[in-house]
Amino acid sequence: MQAPDGNKTQEASAGKSARSLPKGQQTKATIVEAALNLATHIGLEGLSIGAIAELTGMSKSGVFAHFGSREELQISVVHEYHDRFEQEVFYPAIEAQRGIPRLRALFDNWMKRTSIELDSGCIYISGAVEFDDRTGPVRDALVESVSTWHAAMRRTIVQSRECGDLRADTDANQLLFEIHGLILALHYEARFLRSEGSIERAKAGFSNILARYASEPPAA
């Protein structure tokens, strides 16, 4: 999720936040934290009440008291992952000026997170593989989270077009598709093929996309 030092910072922050909650919520937050860390490495389907009980030093009945089923635990992990994604990628970017500066900030933040997740995994991507041919609440939670993120990106693209940074004939859905494609290609190239220079190629790809859609050549 985070680089080594960042991971320690994130865990310390999460621990501090959890300690400020009532005891029952503290315990639940601890369980979700352990489940999220596990899921980023082995996927949502690898989660089980027993595995989380072992990780947290709790009894199975203790974990079950907070999450009545594995499905409920999986959904809580999806929601926690989405909340952190928003905090790291979306919210910092909305401080940037509307238009290409904000679009670039969103992509840069997305790339930072993706670069870190190359050593673990992205629940959005692994979840899509695990649940692409299924139905049910876990898949619904994943789809809702990804769709919410895509809507934010699409809205930024539309705003960029409206303020004149992107050409008037820019198709927001097409541009979003191409940007998302860079992230998916990066995961495949870097995690599966172990191709050197994948991050640089993804960044160059984004610059090429902007060059094609921008109303004027973007600044370097």
N, C-alpha and C positions, 0 to 999 in steps of 0.2 A: 504493500500500500504506500509506504513512504520509504525513502532511502534510509540506511541504517540509523543515522543521527535523527532524521525526521521521524522515524518510527518510534524512537524513544520519546521524542517530544510529544508525538500524538498519543502514545500510551499514557504518558504522564498527565497530559491534559484530560484524557478520557477518565483516568483514575481520579483526578481531582474533581472533575465534574460529577462522577458517580458518587464520591464521598459526600457531596453536598445534598444528595437525595435521601429520602427516607430509606430505612434499611431494606425494605422489600424491593424498592426500585433500584437500590444499589446492587442488590443481588441479581436482579434481572438484567441490569446494564452490564454487569460482569459476565453473565452468561452470553449475552449478545456479542460482546467484545471477543470472547473466546471463539464463538461460533463464526464470526466474521473473519477472524484471522485464519481459521481452519478452512473456511469456504473459499478464500482467495487462492488457496493452494490445491485443494482437492475438489472444489466445486460444491454446489449446493446439495447435490445428491449424496455427497460423502458425509453429510451431517447426520448425526443420530443422537438421541437422548443419551445413550451410553457413552459415546465418544466425548460429548461435552461434559458429562458428569466426571469422567476421568480427567479431562483437562483442567476443570475448575476445582477438583477435589471434593465435589459434592456427591450426594447419592443420586441415583436415577430418579427416585421419588421426589427429591428436592428440586431437580431440574424440571420434572414433570409438573410440579406444583405451579411453576411460573409459565410453562409452555405445555399445554395439554396434548400436543402432538408434534411430531417432527415437522409437519407442514406449517404449523403456526410459528415454529422456530425459524424455518426457512424464510417465511414472509417477513419476519422481524429483521432478519439479516439483510434482506433486499432493501427494506426501508432505511435501515441504518447506513447501508452502503450509499444509497441515494442521497441521504442527508449530508454525508461527508463529501460526496461528489459535488453537491451544490456549494458547500462551504469552500471547497478548494478551487473549483473551476468557475462557477457561475457568479457568485457574489463579488469576488474581487474584480471581475471583468466589467461589471456594470458601472464601476467607477470611471471607466474610460469613456472618452467622448463617443457619442453615437456615430455610427457609420463604420468605415473600415477599421478605425482604431479599436472599437469595441469588438468587432468580429475577429480581428487579429489577437486581441487579448483573450478571447474565449478559446481560440485555437491554441495559443501559446500555453494557457493553463491546462488545457486538455492534453497537450503534448507532455507537459511536465508530469502530470499524473500518469499518463501512459508509459513514459520512460521509466518511472518507478515501478509500475506494475509489470514490466517485462520480467522482473525477477520473481514475481508471484503469480498474479493473474487478475483479469478483469471479470468481475461477476456478470456484468452485462454481456460479455462475449461468451464466457463459459456457460452462462445460464441459457443463452440463445441456442447453444449446441445441445444442452441437456433437455430443454423444454420446447424446442421448435416444433415437434410433432405431437405435443401433448395438449391437454386442456386442464383447466383447474386454477385454483387461487394463486399458486406460486407463479405459474406462467403469466397470469393476469397482472400480478404485482410487478413482474419484470417488464412486461409490455408497457404498463402505465409509467414506470420510472423512465424507461428509454424514450417513450413518446413525449414525456414532459420535457426532457432534455432536448430532444429534437425540436420541439415547439419553441423553446427559448432560442435555439440557434436560428431557426427559420424566421422568427420575429426580428432578430438582429439583422439578418440578411435583407428582409423587407425594409427595415428602417434605413439600412445602408443604401438601398435603391431609392427610397423616398427622399433622402437628403442629397442625392446626386453623386454619391461615392461610387455606386455601381451603375452600370448601364440600365437604361429604362426598360430594356427588353430582357433583363435578367430573370430567369426562372428560378425562384427561391428553392423549390423542391429539387431541381436538378443540381444547383450549387450545393445544397445540403448533402445530397447523395454523394457528390464528388469529395466533399470534405470528410464525410464519414468513411468513405472508401479508403482514404489515406490512413485513417486510424486502424481500420481492419487489416489493411495490407501491412502496416507496421508490425502489428502483433504477429501476423503469420510469418513475415520475413525475419523478425528479430527472435521470436520465441521458438518457432518451429524450425526454420531453416538456419538460424544463427547467422544471418547475413550481416557482414560488417557494413557500417555506414547507413543502416536502415533509417535511423533517426534523421540524419542529414538529408536523405532522399525524401522523407516525408515533409520536412520543412521546405525543401526546394519545390516539392509538389504543390504545397499551399501557395507559395510565391507565384508559381506558374498559373495557378487557378485565378489568383487575384489579377494577374497581368491580363488574363483573358476577359475577365468580367468588369474590371474597374473602368469607370468613365474616363479616367486619366491614368497614366502609368503611376503605380503606387510608389511611394518613397521607399528607398532601400532600408 
